[in-house]
Amino acid sequence: MQQLTRVRLSTETRQAEIIAAVLRLAAERSPALITTGDIAKAVSLTQGAVFRHFPTKDAIWLAVIDWVERNLLISLESAAQNAATPLASLQAVFMAHISFVKQHPGVPRLIFNELQKPDDSPVKISVRRILEAYRQLLARLLGAAEMDGQTDPGIDQAAAGMLFIGTVQGLVMQSMLAGDTMQMEAVAERVFMLYLDAIRRAP
């Protein structure tokens, strides 16, 4: 009988598997309850093998947030670039963020869990970096919309950006409380129209 041999994957491949497993687990349960044993089981490794790819559990969490930073911001930037006008870009970014959460429901659970912790951490620093890049993207689009005459002159861009992000977070939170992120996109379109009415230049 031929003996089956275990395929040895590269560290990068294993790290990607571990990150994906954490995101799946976070979609199913509180991130605070996820153990390295759970992660190891999800990728069919021993805990010792997991720690060969990440030195600590905190390192795993940081790698997950780094993955979120890269993929979310790429998605938002791509959405913004493919729209015809600044306000259309804002709508595309709004819907791209909702779509990202729909595809990866574990992401907001992980972020909210980290933000509840009282102490600062590398993960929190990474989350703040994501938010700052997000604000810069929105400021750029809002500035372009004002230049094009699509919004009122002198619009408070900082407040408009905060309202944008807060609206997305509110939709995500309500969907999480309802236990259903699949219906967010239909609701998001209606909610964004209200946001648009608030910032768009009156005819």
C-alpha positions in Angstrom: 0.0 0.0 0.0 1.4 3.3 -1.0 2.1 5.6 1.9 0.7 9.1 1.6 3.2 11.9 2.2 2.2 15.3 3.6 3.0 18.1 1.2 5.3 20.7 2.7 4.0 24.1 1.7 6.0 27.4 1.8 5.8 29.7 4.8 4.0 32.3 2.7 1.3 29.7 1.6 0.8 28.5 5.2 0.6 32.1 6.5 -2.1 32.8 3.9 -4.0 29.7 5.0 -3.8 30.7 8.6 -5.0 34.3 7.8 -7.9 32.9 5.8 -8.8 30.5 8.6 -8.9 33.3 11.2 -11.2 35.3 9.0 -13.5 32.3 8.6 -13.5 31.6 12.3 -14.2 35.2 13.2 -17.3 35.1 11.0 -18.6 32.2 13.1 -17.7 33.2 16.6 -16.4 36.0 18.8 -12.7 36.7 17.9 -12.0 36.8 21.7 -12.8 33.1 21.9 -10.6 32.0 19.0 -7.6 30.0 20.2 -4.5 28.9 18.5 -5.8 25.4 18.8 -8.9 26.4 16.8 -6.7 27.9 14.1 -4.4 24.9 14.0 -7.4 22.6 13.6 -8.9 24.8 10.8 -5.7 24.4 8.8 -5.0 20.8 9.7 -1.7 21.6 11.6 -0.5 21.2 15.1 -0.2 24.3 17.3 3.5 23.9 17.1 3.4 24.1 13.4 1.3 27.2 13.5 3.9 28.9 15.7 6.6 28.0 13.2 4.9 30.4 10.8 3.8 33.0 13.3 5.8 33.5 16.6 2.8 34.5 18.7 -1.0 34.8 18.5 -0.6 38.6 18.4 1.5 38.2 15.3 -1.3 36.2 13.7 -3.8 39.0 14.5 -1.5 41.6 13.1 -1.0 39.7 9.9 -4.8 39.4 9.5 -5.2 43.2 10.0 -2.3 43.8 7.5 -4.2 41.6 5.0 -7.4 43.6 5.6 -5.4 46.9 5.1 -4.0 45.7 1.8 -7.1 44.2 0.3 -9.7 46.7 1.6 -7.8 49.7 0.4 -7.0 48.2 -3.0 -10.7 47.4 -3.4 -11.7 51.0 -2.4 -9.1 52.7 -4.6 -10.1 50.5 -7.6 -13.8 51.3 -7.1 -13.0 55.1 -6.9 -10.9 55.0 -10.1 -13.5 53.2 -12.2 -16.3 55.7 -11.7 -17.1 58.6 -14.0 -17.5 61.5 -11.5 -16.3 62.2 -7.9 -19.8 61.6 -6.5 -20.1 58.4 -8.5 -16.7 57.4 -7.1 -18.0 58.0 -3.5 -20.9 55.7 -4.2 -18.6 53.1 -5.7 -16.3 53.2 -2.6 -19.4 53.0 -0.3 -20.7 49.9 -2.1 -17.2 48.4 -2.4 -16.8 48.6 1.3 -20.2 46.9 1.9 -19.3 44.2 -0.6 -16.0 43.6 1.1 -17.7 43.1 4.5 -20.3 40.8 2.8 -17.5 38.7 1.4 -15.5 38.8 4.7 -17.9 39.1 7.6 -15.2 38.2 10.1 -13.3 41.4 9.4 -15.6 43.9 11.3 -15.8 41.4 14.2 -12.0 41.3 14.4 -11.7 45.1 14.2 -14.5 45.8 16.7 -13.0 43.3 19.1 -9.6 44.9 19.0 -10.9 48.4 19.4 -12.7 47.4 22.6 -9.4 46.6 24.3 -8.2 49.5 26.6 -4.5 49.2 25.8 -2.8 50.3 22.7 -1.3 47.6 20.4 0.3 47.1 17.0 -3.1 45.9 15.8 -4.8 49.1 16.9 -2.1 51.1 15.3 -2.7 49.3 12.0 -6.5 49.9 12.3 -5.8 53.6 12.8 -3.6 53.5 9.7 -6.4 52.0 7.7 -8.8 54.7 8.9 -6.3 57.5 8.0 -5.8 56.1 4.5 -9.6 55.8 4.2 -10.1 59.5 5.3 -7.5 60.6 2.8 -9.3 58.8 0.0 -12.6 60.4 0.9 -11.0 63.9 1.3 -9.6 63.5 -2.2 -13.0 62.6 -3.7 -14.9 65.2 -1.7 -12.4 67.8 -2.8 -12.8 66.8 -6.4 -16.6 66.9 -6.1 -16.4 70.4 -4.7 -14.1 71.5 -7.5 -16.6 70.1 -10.0 -19.5 71.9 -8.4 -21.2 68.7 -7.3 -21.2 69.7 -3.6 -21.9 73.0 -1.9 -18.8 75.3 -1.9 -17.0 75.2 1.4 -18.5 71.8 2.5 -17.0 70.5 5.7 -15.0 67.7 4.1 -13.8 66.3 7.4 -17.3 66.0 8.8 -18.6 64.5 5.5 -15.8 61.9 5.6 -16.7 61.0 9.2 -20.3 60.7 8.3 -19.4 58.5 5.3 -17.4 56.1 7.5 -19.9 56.2 10.3 -22.7 55.3 8.0 -20.8 52.3 6.7 -20.0 51.2 10.3 -23.6 51.6 11.3 -24.9 49.4 8.5 -22.3 46.8 9.3 -23.1 46.9 13.0 -26.8 46.5 12.4 -26.3 43.6 10.0 -24.1 41.9 12.5 -26.7 42.3 15.3 -29.3 40.9 12.9 -27.0 38.0 12.1 -27.3 38.6 8.4 -24.8 40.5 6.3 -26.2 39.2 3.0 -28.9 41.9 2.7 -26.6 44.9 3.3 -26.1 45.9 -0.3 -29.8 46.5 -1.0 -30.1 48.6 2.1 -26.8 50.4 1.5 -27.9 51.8 -1.8 -30.9 53.5 -0.2 -28.8 54.7 2.7 -26.2 56.2 0.4 -28.9 58.2 -1.5 -29.7 59.9 1.8 -26.0 60.6 2.4 -25.8 62.0 -1.2 -28.7 64.3 -0.5 -26.8 65.7 2.5 -23.7 66.7 0.6 -24.9 67.3 -3.0 -25.2 70.9 -4.2 -28.8 72.1 -4.4 -29.9 72.8 -7.9 
